Amino acid sequence: MTIQRSTISGLGAVTGYGWGREALWNGLASGKSAAALHHGFGFGGGQPSVAQESGEAGQPTPSDGPGWIVRVPEGGHPSDGRTRFSRAMRAAAREAIDDAMARGWSPGPRVGLVHACVLGDLDMYPMVTSGVGRYTGRQYLSVTPSTPVSLLMQEYKFHGPAINVSAMCTSGSAAIVTAKSWLDSDLVDDVVVVATDLSAKPEVVTMFVQLGVAITDTDALNACRPFQEGSRGFTFGEAAIAFTMTNRRADGYADVLGGAMSHDAFHVTSIDPELTSVRSCVEQALTMSGVDGARIRYLNAHGPGTRQCDRAEAAIADTMLPNAEVFSVKPLAGHCQGAAGAVELAASLLGYERGEVPATPRVADALIPQLLDGRTHLEDGLTMKTSLGMGGHNAAVVLAPHA
């Protein structure tokens, strides 16, 4: 099988650290979390542990008090839309496209767009629920998922295929795998990949707190300790991340060798304890990339700090990626839901450019010996990014230094 290298030639980011990829890198490199206290995210009655199941008595209830989340600050261009979602999506995409063009990329005649999105623009939801006749048809257009995609395609006169993909917190990685398949099948000349999730609303965060996985009652580095003692879960986050991808010669951050997706078909929240589909996804990603698991130097893990996910990825690292050191940036950037895989992939791409792995500093005893501790010199080699989404969605992507 001939392996085609797809170059990620441009990168744009809007995160809890601020607007722009430099803000993201500086935040990750600082080793300090982007989380802050925000009113409306406090909860009464304590918060459940990650072992607690949804539906148990004594669940926490929302309050007006403060809680820890990672939230994208206000910003962007008013002309890009009324909401942070629309402005962040357009800003991240524009930064990635401008970045690629500055590196010598010239868009081909068939530029496609893959937009990873789960809940969409929640600031627009009141239009749907407020009753008939309160808004015009044109105003309702801002709610539809096709509108931000259409506006971006119009801005750059791109005419390739354009879709939204949704696979819960695997969506960002799934978008990269989808874009790679488009490029390899010659459906497009280039692809813009965008992942947007600005869903940190009290109603949404409450659901994850009640499920026992999101923690808002303490700071992120205390709550979220992937592959370490005492981890309770994750801090909820937001982000919009964009990449440009091409199989044509271009300067870039790194090359995507291959990727894969699978589904557990087991449970709406829990991972299949046999890890059958997770293992097959990793194995297929390695096969599609033309490499053996022993060649993977770094595992950029989903690493949300929950018991199930951390155990699953620790097993994958131990049995399938014997030479890989492991890290997760969720304690720093937050769990950015539909954009999680993308913001974590962006961390590796920026690290390739700067010769460092922006790993999270350890705050407790490591449960696996491969766990990195803070910023680490980048050794030459391959990186695998894994994503394990709620509902059984799995994805894996293999990155190589740009050739």
KEMI-671881 format. One record per residue (C-alpha): x, y, z. Coordinates in steps of 0.1 Angstrom, whole numbers, padded with zeros to 4 digits, always signed. Last residue first. Layout:
<nodes>
XYZ;...
</nodes>
This chain:
<nodes>
+0091+0158+0051;+0071+0172+0080;+0076+0153+0112;+0051+0125+0113;+0015+0123+0127;-0007+0092+0131;-0044+0097+0138;-0067+0076+0160;-0105+0077+0164;-0131+0061+0186;-0168+0068+0191;-0184+0046+0218;-0212+0069+0231;-0189+0094+0247;-0158+0099+0225;-0124+0082+0228;-0098+0102+0209;-0062+0090+0202;-0034+0111+0187;-0003+0091+0176;+0030+0109+0173;+0059+0097+0152;+0096+0103+0158;+0125+0127+0164;+0127+0136+0201;+0109+0167+0213;+0124+0182+0244;+0098+0180+0272;+0075+0206+0288;+0057+0191+0318;+0061+0156+0333;+0057+0128+0307;+0038+0096+0315;+0056+0064+0303;+0058+0049+0338;+0021+0046+0342;+0000+0055+0374;+0020+0087+0380;+0021+0100+0415;+0006+0135+0418;+0009+0170+0403;+0025+0161+0370;+0031+0190+0346;+0010+0189+0314;+0029+0180+0283;+0038+0207+0257;+0062+0184+0238;+0090+0206+0224;+0109+0212+0192;+0091+0244+0183;+0074+0234+0151;+0067+0199+0163;+0053+0213+0195;+0029+0236+0176;+0017+0205+0157;+0014+0185+0190;-0007+0211+0207;-0028+0215+0176;-0037+0178+0178;-0050+0185+0213;-0070+0214+0201;-0085+0193+0173;-0093+0162+0194;-0111+0183+0220;-0131+0204+0195;-0164+0185+0199;-0158+0185+0237;-0132+0211+0247;-0120+0191+0277;-0098+0218+0292;-0068+0235+0276;-0044+0228+0305;-0058+0198+0324;-0068+0184+0289;-0032+0185+0276;-0025+0148+0278;+0008+0130+0277;+0023+0096+0270;+0057+0083+0260;+0056+0057+0233;+0081+0028+0230;+0057-0001+0237;+0028+0013+0216;+0004-0017+0214;+0004-0034+0248;+0014-0007+0273;+0001+0023+0254;-0032+0006+0246;-0036-0005+0282;-0029+0031+0295;-0054+0043+0269;-0082+0021+0283;-0074+0028+0320;-0073+0065+0314;-0106+0064+0296;-0125+0044+0322;-0111+0062+0353;-0117+0097+0340;-0087+0120+0338;-0096+0132+0303;-0066+0116+0286;-0075+0117+0249;-0039+0108+0246;-0011+0123+0226;+0009+0091+0225;+0045+0099+0216;+0074+0079+0199;+0053+0056+0178;+0077+0033+0159;+0069+0003+0181;+0033+0004+0169;+0044-0006+0134;+0040+0018+0105;+0023+0020+0071;+0000+0048+0081;-0032+0030+0071;-0018+0000+0091;-0011+0021+0122;-0046+0037+0120;-0061+0002+0116;-0043-0011+0147;-0054+0019+0167;-0090+0015+0156;-0089-0023+0162;-0076-0017+0197;-0105+0007+0205;-0130-0016+0189;-0120-0046+0211;-0114-0026+0243;-0128-0055+0263;-0141-0030+0288;-0164-0015+0262;-0163+0021+0271;-0192+0036+0290;-0215+0065+0280;-0241+0054+0255;-0231+0017+0257;-0216-0011+0236;-0215-0004+0198;-0178+0003+0204;-0174+0024+0172;-0145+0028+0149;-0123+0055+0132;-0090+0054+0115;-0059+0075+0106;-0031+0079+0083;+0003+0095+0076;-0007+0131+0086;+0023+0153+0080;+0037+0180+0103;+0038+0218+0107;+0038+0227+0071;+0055+0237+0039;+0037+0226+0008;+0039+0199-0018;+0004+0187-0028;-0014+0162-0005;-0031+0191+0013;-0045+0200+0047;-0054+0234+0062;-0062+0234+0099;-0087+0251+0122;-0094+0251+0159;-0123+0266+0178;-0122+0260+0216;-0143+0255+0248;-0136+0237+0280;-0151+0216+0308;-0126+0206+0335;-0121+0168+0336;-0125+0139+0360;-0116+0130+0396;-0079+0123+0393;-0064+0113+0426;-0034+0093+0415;-0021+0101+0380;-0028+0088+0344;-0047+0120+0336;-0049+0144+0366;-0080+0166+0362;-0094+0180+0394;-0063+0195+0410;-0048+0208+0377;-0082+0221+0367;-0090+0241+0398;-0117+0229+0422;-0155+0227+0424;-0161+0225+0386;-0155+0188+0379;-0169+0171+0348;-0171+0132+0348;-0198+0122+0374;-0227+0121+0350;-0242+0149+0371;-0212+0170+0364;-0216+0163+0327;-0252+0173+0327;-0245+0204+0347;-0219+0215+0321;-0246+0216+0295;-0272+0235+0314;-0246+0259+0328;-0234+0267+0293;-0199+0258+0282;-0210+0249+0247;-0184+0268+0226;-0173+0239+0204;-0159+0245+0169;-0137+0221+0149;-0125+0234+0115;-0108+0214+0088;-0099+0232+0055;-0092+0207+0028;-0071+0208-0003;-0071+0194-0039;-0104+0175-0034;-0121+0142-0042;-0087+0127-0051;-0093+0096-0030;-0063+0104-0008;-0074+0139-0002;-0110+0130+0007;-0098+0102+0030;-0074+0127+0048;-0103+0151+0053;-0124+0124+0069;-0095+0114+0092;-0090+0150+0102;-0127+0155+0109;-0128+0123+0130;-0100+0138+0152;-0121+0169+0158;-0153+0149+0163;-0140+0124+0189;-0156+0145+0217;-0191+0137+0203;-0189+0122+0168;-0204+0150+0146;-0193+0159+0112;-0204+0190+0093;-0199+0190+0055;-0185+0210+0026;-0175+0195-0008;-0152+0216-0029;-0161+0251-0043;-0141+0276-0022;-0148+0312-0030;-0129+0324+0001;-0156+0343+0019;-0184+0322+0003;-0170+0289+0017;-0168+0306+0052;-0204+0319+0049;-0217+0285+0038;-0201+0266+0067;-0214+0291+0092;-0249+0288+0076;-0251+0250+0072;-0255+0243+0109;-0288+0261+0109;-0294+0286+0137;-0282+0317+0118;-0308+0310+0092;-0336+0317+0117;-0328+0354+0113;-0335+0352+0076;-0368+0335+0082;-0378+0363+0105;-0380+0360+0143;-0409+0361+0168;-0434+0343+0146;-0435+0309+0163;-0423+0305+0198;-0391+0311+0219;-0376+0276+0215;-0359+0278+0181;-0347+0314+0184;-0336+0306+0220;-0311+0281+0204;-0289+0308+0188;-0265+0312+0217;-0261+0274+0216;-0243+0276+0183;-0238+0239+0174;-0242+0210+0198;-0217+0187+0181;-0195+0204+0155;-0165+0192+0134;-0165+0212+0102;-0150+0196+0071;-0144+0220+0042;-0133+0213+0007;-0110+0232-0016;-0114+0221-0052;-0097+0247-0076;-0064+0245-0056;-0055+0269-0028;-0019+0282-0030;+0002+0273+0000;+0035+0293+0003;+0040+0294+0040;+0022+0328+0042;-0007+0311+0024;-0008+0284+0051;-0009+0309+0079;-0036+0330+0062;-0058+0299+0058;-0052+0288+0094;-0059+0323+0108;-0091+0326+0087;-0104+0293+0099;-0098+0302+0135;-0114+0336+0131;-0144+0322+0113;-0152+0296+0139;-0145+0320+0168;-0168+0347+0154;-0196+0322+0147;-0193+0306+0182;-0187+0339+0201;-0221+0351+0187;-0234+0379+0166;-0215+0371+0135;-0182+0374+0115;-0188+0412+0109;-0184+0417+0147;-0148+0406+0143;-0133+0384+0170;-0133+0388+0208;-0150+0377+0240;-0131+0351+0260;-0133+0314+0252;-0142+0296+0284;-0123+0270+0304;-0144+0260+0335;-0141+0263+0373;-0172+0271+0392;-0187+0303+0407;-0220+0304+0425;-0254+0308+0408;-0263+0273+0417;-0268+0240+0399;-0277+0209+0418;-0253+0180+0428;-0266+0145+0428;-0277+0131+0461;-0294+0100+0448;-0279+0081+0420;-0291+0087+0384;-0258+0090+0367;-0232+0066+0381;-0206+0074+0406;-0171+0061+0399;-0159+0095+0386;-0167+0110+0420;-0198+0130+0425;-0199+0167+0433;-0209+0185+0465;-0245+0193+0476;-0247+0226+0458;-0231+0233+0424;-0211+0262+0411;-0211+0269+0373;-0233+0300+0373;-0205+0324+0379;-0172+0317+0362;-0139+0307+0380;-0110+0303+0357;-0095+0275+0336;-0067+0282+0311;-0045+0259+0331;-0009+0267+0338;+0021+0248+0323;+0033+0280+0308;+0041+0262+0275;+0004+0254+0271;-0006+0290+0275;+0021+0303+0253;+0011+0278+0226;-0025+0287+0227;-0019+0325+0227;+0004+0320+0197;-0024+0301+0179;-0048+0330+0181;-0076+0344+0202;-0072+0337+0239;-0060+0311+0264;-0095+0297+0267;-0091+0288+0230;-0093+0303+0195;-0068+0286+0172;-0056+0287+0136;-0031+0263+0119;-0018+0261+0083;+0002+0236+0063;-0010+0203+0077;+0006+0181+0051;-0011+0149+0039;+0015+0121+0033;+0004+0094+0009;+0012+0059+0019;+0014+0034-0010;+0000+0000+0000;
</nodes>
